[in-house]
Amino acid sequence: MKFNLVMIVKNEERSLMKCLKAARGLVNEIIIADTGSTDKTVQIAKEMGAKVFDFPWINDFSAARNFALDQSDADWNLILDADEYLRPCSRKNLEKLLKGRSGMWLGGITRYDSYLDQDGISQSTSVLPRILPKGVRYTGIIHEQPEGNYPCYSLPLAADHDGYLYEDKGERNLPYLRKAVNEDPEDGYYQFQLASTLRNLKQLEESLEYFRNFYRLADPQAAYRAEGTVLYLYTLLDLGTPQCLDEAAEIIEGEDEKLGSWSDFCFVCGLFYMKRVLSDVARYVGLLPRIESCYLQCLRLGEQPELGGVVGTGSFKAAYNLGAWYEVSGQAEAAVKYYRMAARDGYEPAKIRLKAMKR
């Protein structure tokens, strides 16, 4: 079986060597389409043994991906970006899994995204269809996806992604996404991508329109729907108006049966109930026990990287929020217990609270 790495790149000298070093022991060949680099990207790729092809940029990510795939003769193609670094994986085990399933299907890898937030550097996970059988190509000018309605099965392959720490591509992607939505306004996936990009750019009020469109249009079985629903809820909470909280309440009620076994959803529900109570204590004081129950459910569910979401919502972040809840409600012993749980995972805010409580 032939297994190739296929990439598109432009000005990736910061990360390309690290990416290729992590992957080259797993693959037969490295195929790279360069879309106009002016730094040392092409030199690095060739030094690492890659076959490099030039592709003039035409404002279409799928066109570039498909050109690169056309240069590969592999049975399976692994798709990576230059700021993604594979974790160690056995080629023998991977090949056994690829050969063990019949028919046309896609292989999912688990990506760990690092990003900056109020806690410093946090991580989230997502399972992405990045191992493609021969003949599968991409569609979409931006946030391109494999063409065809093929099932995607997770494989024991993971990658770390650090691009969000160095570059915010939201402004770059925005015109592509607006064009895609204008050309196909009934596509729930593009509505989701535009909404999340606007959210990341702090344009919350504008993003809300597209989150509503996404929620209305997305196939209930679509892989991106759960992530989009949680981001939709966070946006409503961030805006925080009574109308937004009412809207969030309706979504939570409608999604609880389907998403209630996912720690990311339970975590945002805990935040919602806290915000709801604070918005009108007299009216919503009866919701107080739900704050505690949401975070306890997060801990029962644990970390679920295979489902995607923020790392910590099934462990240290939920434990910290429980500690904060117990602390403000006067239950010091319980607060210390959960702060210690979070601190054992290295969560700095929990360590700070423990020191403060000792004083």
C-alpha positions in Angstrom: 0.0 0.0 0.0 1.3 3.4 -0.9 0.6 6.3 1.6 1.6 9.8 0.6 1.6 13.2 2.4 0.0 15.8 0.2 0.2 19.5 1.1 -0.3 23.1 -0.3 2.0 25.8 1.1 3.0 29.4 0.9 5.7 31.1 3.0 5.8 28.4 5.6 9.5 28.5 6.6 8.6 28.9 10.3 7.0 25.5 10.6 7.5 23.4 7.5 10.6 21.5 8.5 9.1 20.5 11.9 5.9 19.3 10.0 7.8 17.2 7.5 10.2 15.7 10.1 7.2 14.5 12.1 5.5 13.0 9.0 8.1 11.6 6.7 8.7 8.3 8.6 5.0 7.5 8.1 4.6 8.1 4.4 6.1 6.9 1.1 6.4 10.3 -0.6 5.8 13.9 0.2 3.9 15.9 -2.5 3.8 19.7 -2.1 2.1 22.3 -4.3 3.6 25.8 -3.6 1.3 28.7 -4.4 3.9 31.5 -4.5 6.3 31.4 -1.7 8.9 34.1 -1.4 10.8 32.8 1.6 12.8 29.5 2.1 9.7 27.3 1.9 10.5 25.6 -1.4 14.2 25.1 -0.4 13.2 23.5 2.9 10.7 21.2 1.2 13.3 20.0 -1.3 15.9 19.5 1.4 13.4 17.3 3.2 12.9 15.1 0.1 9.6 16.5 -1.1 8.4 16.6 -4.7 7.6 20.3 -5.2 5.2 21.6 -7.9 4.3 25.2 -8.6 0.6 26.2 -8.7 -0.3 29.8 -9.4 -2.8 31.0 -6.8 -6.3 31.5 -8.2 -8.2 32.3 -5.0 -9.5 28.8 -4.6 -8.2 26.4 -1.9 -9.8 23.3 -3.4 -8.2 24.0 -6.8 -4.8 24.0 -5.1 -5.5 20.9 -3.0 -6.8 19.1 -6.1 -3.8 20.0 -8.2 -1.5 18.6 -5.4 -3.6 15.4 -5.2 -3.3 15.0 -9.0 0.5 14.7 -8.5 0.1 11.7 -6.1 -0.3 8.1 -7.2 -0.9 6.8 -3.7 -3.7 4.5 -2.5 -4.2 6.9 0.4 -3.3 10.5 0.8 -2.7 12.3 4.1 -3.5 16.0 4.0 -1.7 18.3 6.4 -1.0 22.0 6.7 2.5 23.2 7.4 1.7 24.2 11.0 0.4 20.7 11.9 2.8 18.2 13.5 1.9 14.5 13.7 2.3 12.7 17.0 4.1 9.3 16.8 2.1 6.6 15.1 2.8 3.1 13.9 2.7 2.8 10.1 2.0 -0.9 10.5 -1.0 -0.3 12.7 -2.3 2.5 10.5 -1.9 0.3 7.4 -3.8 -2.5 9.0 -6.7 -0.2 9.8 -6.8 1.2 6.3 -6.8 -2.2 4.8 -9.4 -3.6 7.3 -12.4 -1.6 6.1 -13.9 -2.0 2.6 -15.6 0.5 0.4 -15.0 4.3 0.0 -14.5 6.1 3.3 -12.4 8.9 4.8 -10.0 8.6 7.8 -10.3 11.2 10.6 -7.3 12.5 12.5 -7.6 14.3 15.9 -6.1 17.7 15.8 -5.1 19.6 18.9 -5.3 23.3 18.3 -3.4 25.7 20.6 -4.8 29.2 21.0 -4.5 32.2 23.3 -7.3 33.1 25.8 -7.6 34.6 29.2 -5.9 31.6 30.8 -2.8 31.9 28.5 -2.5 29.0 26.0 -5.5 26.7 25.8 -6.2 23.7 23.5 -9.2 22.4 21.7 -9.6 19.3 19.6 -11.4 18.4 16.4 -11.6 15.3 14.3 -10.9 16.2 10.7 -11.3 14.0 7.5 -7.6 14.2 6.4 -6.9 10.7 5.1 -8.4 10.4 1.6 -8.5 7.3 -0.6 -7.3 7.6 -4.2 -9.7 9.6 -6.4 -11.3 11.7 -3.7 -11.0 15.5 -4.3 -12.0 18.7 -2.6 -14.8 21.2 -3.1 -15.2 24.8 -1.8 -13.1 27.9 -2.4 -12.4 28.2 1.4 -12.5 25.8 4.3 -12.6 23.1 1.6 -14.1 19.7 2.3 -13.7 16.3 0.6 -16.2 15.9 -2.2 -18.7 13.1 -1.9 -20.9 11.8 0.9 -18.4 9.3 2.3 -18.4 8.2 6.0 -15.5 9.3 8.1 -14.0 7.0 10.7 -11.5 8.2 13.4 -8.0 6.7 13.1 -5.3 6.6 15.9 -3.5 9.5 14.3 -3.2 12.9 16.1 -1.5 16.2 15.2 -0.6 19.3 17.1 -1.5 22.6 15.5 0.1 25.9 16.6 -0.9 28.2 13.8 -3.4 30.2 15.8 -0.6 31.3 18.1 1.2 33.0 15.3 -1.3 34.2 12.8 -5.0 35.1 12.7 -6.3 34.2 9.3 -9.8 35.6 10.0 -9.3 38.8 8.1 -7.8 36.9 5.1 -10.6 34.3 5.1 -13.5 36.7 5.5 -13.9 37.8 1.9 -13.7 34.2 0.7 -16.4 33.2 3.2 -18.7 36.1 2.3 -18.4 35.2 -1.3 -19.2 31.5 -0.6 -22.2 32.4 1.5 -23.5 34.8 -1.2 -23.1 32.2 -3.9 -24.7 29.4 -1.8 -26.8 31.0 1.0 -28.5 27.6 1.8 -25.1 25.9 2.7 -25.2 25.5 6.5 -21.4 24.8 6.6 -20.4 28.1 5.1 -22.9 29.9 7.3 -21.1 28.2 10.3 -17.7 29.1 9.1 -18.6 32.7 8.4 -20.3 32.9 11.9 -17.3 31.5 13.7 -14.9 33.7 11.8 -16.8 36.8 12.7 -17.0 35.7 16.3 -13.2 35.2 16.4 -12.9 38.8 15.0 -15.1 40.0 17.9 -17.9 41.0 15.6 -20.5 39.2 17.7 -23.6 41.0 16.7 -23.0 40.3 13.0 -22.0 36.7 13.7 -25.3 36.0 15.4 -27.2 36.3 12.1 -25.0 33.7 10.5 -25.2 31.4 13.6 -29.0 31.5 13.3 -28.8 30.7 9.6 -26.4 27.8 10.3 -28.6 26.4 13.0 -31.6 26.5 10.7 -29.8 25.0 7.7 -27.3 22.5 9.1 -28.1 18.8 8.6 -28.8 17.4 12.1 -26.3 14.6 11.4 -23.5 17.0 10.1 -20.2 16.6 12.0 -19.8 20.3 12.4 -23.3 20.9 13.9 -22.4 20.2 17.5 -19.4 22.5 17.5 -21.4 25.2 15.8 -24.2 24.9 18.3 -21.9 25.4 21.3 -20.2 28.4 19.6 -23.7 29.8 18.9 -24.5 29.5 22.6 -21.2 31.1 23.7 -22.0 34.0 21.3 -25.5 34.4 22.9 -23.9 34.4 26.4 -21.3 36.9 25.4 -23.9 39.3 24.1 -25.9 38.6 27.3 -29.1 40.5 26.6 -32.3 39.1 28.0 -33.4 38.2 24.5 -30.1 36.4 23.8 -30.4 34.4 27.1 -34.0 33.5 26.2 -32.7 32.2 22.8 -30.0 30.3 24.5 -32.5 28.7 26.9 -34.5 27.4 23.9 -31.5 25.9 22.2 -30.3 24.2 25.4 -33.7 22.7 25.9 -33.9 21.5 22.4 -30.4 20.0 22.3 -30.1 18.5 25.7 -31.2 15.0 24.7 -28.7 14.9 21.8 -25.7 16.8 23.2 -26.1 16.1 27.0 -23.5 13.4 26.9 -20.8 15.8 25.6 -18.7 17.7 28.2 -18.4 20.8 26.0 -22.1 21.2 25.9 -22.6 20.6 29.6 -19.8 23.2 30.3 -21.5 25.9 28.3 -24.8 25.0 30.0 -23.2 25.6 33.4 -22.1 29.0 32.2 -25.6 29.7 30.9 -27.3 28.9 34.2 -24.8 31.1 36.1 -25.5 34.0 33.7 -29.3 33.4 33.8 -29.4 33.5 37.6 -27.3 36.6 37.8 -29.5 38.3 35.2 -32.5 38.1 37.6 -31.8 36.4 40.9 -35.3 36.6 42.2 -36.8 35.0 39.1 -34.2 32.4 38.4 -32.8 31.4 41.8 -34.4 27.9 41.3 -31.8 27.3 38.6 -28.8 27.4 41.0 -28.6 23.6 41.5 -28.2 23.2 37.8 -24.9 25.1 37.8 -23.4 22.5 40.1 -25.0 19.5 38.2 -23.6 20.7 34.9 -20.0 20.8 36.0 -20.4 17.5 37.9 -21.7 16.0 34.7 -18.6 17.4 32.9 -16.4 15.5 35.3 -18.4 12.3 35.0 -18.1 12.4 31.2 -14.3 13.3 31.3 -12.2 14.4 28.4 -13.5 13.4 25.0 -11.0 14.4 22.4 -12.6 12.1 19.9 -15.7 14.3 20.0 -13.9 17.6 19.7 -14.1 20.6 22.0 -12.1 22.5 24.5 -9.5 20.6 26.4 -10.4 20.9 30.1 -14.2 21.0 29.9 -14.2 17.4 31.1 -11.5 17.9 33.7 -9.6 20.9 35.1 -11.8 23.7 33.7 -15.0 22.1 35.0 -13.3 21.3 38.4 -12.2 25.0 38.7 -15.7 26.3 37.9 -17.0 23.9 40.6 -14.5 25.2 43.0 -15.5 28.7 42.3 -19.2 27.8 42.7 -18.6 26.2 46.0 -16.4 29.1 47.2 -19.0 31.8 46.5 -21.7 29.7 48.0 -19.7 29.3 51.3 -18.7 25.7 50.9 -15.0 26.1 51.5 -14.1 22.4 52.0 -15.8 21.5 48.7 -14.1 24.4 46.9 -10.7 23.4 48.1 -11.3 19.8 46.9 -12.1 20.9 43.3 -9.5 23.6 43.1 -6.9 20.9 44.1 -8.3 18.6 41.4 -7.8 21.4 38.8 -4.4 22.3 40.2 -3.2 18.7 39.9 -3.7 19.1 36.1 -1.5 22.2 36.2 -4.3 24.8 35.9 -2.8 28.0 37.2 -6.0 29.9 38.1 -6.8 27.0 40.6 -3.4 27.3 42.2 -4.0 31.1 42.6 -7.4 30.5 44.3 -5.9 27.9 46.7 -3.2 30.3 47.8 -5.8 33.0 48.3 -8.0 30.7 50.4 -5.1 29.8 52.6 -4.6 33.5 53.4 
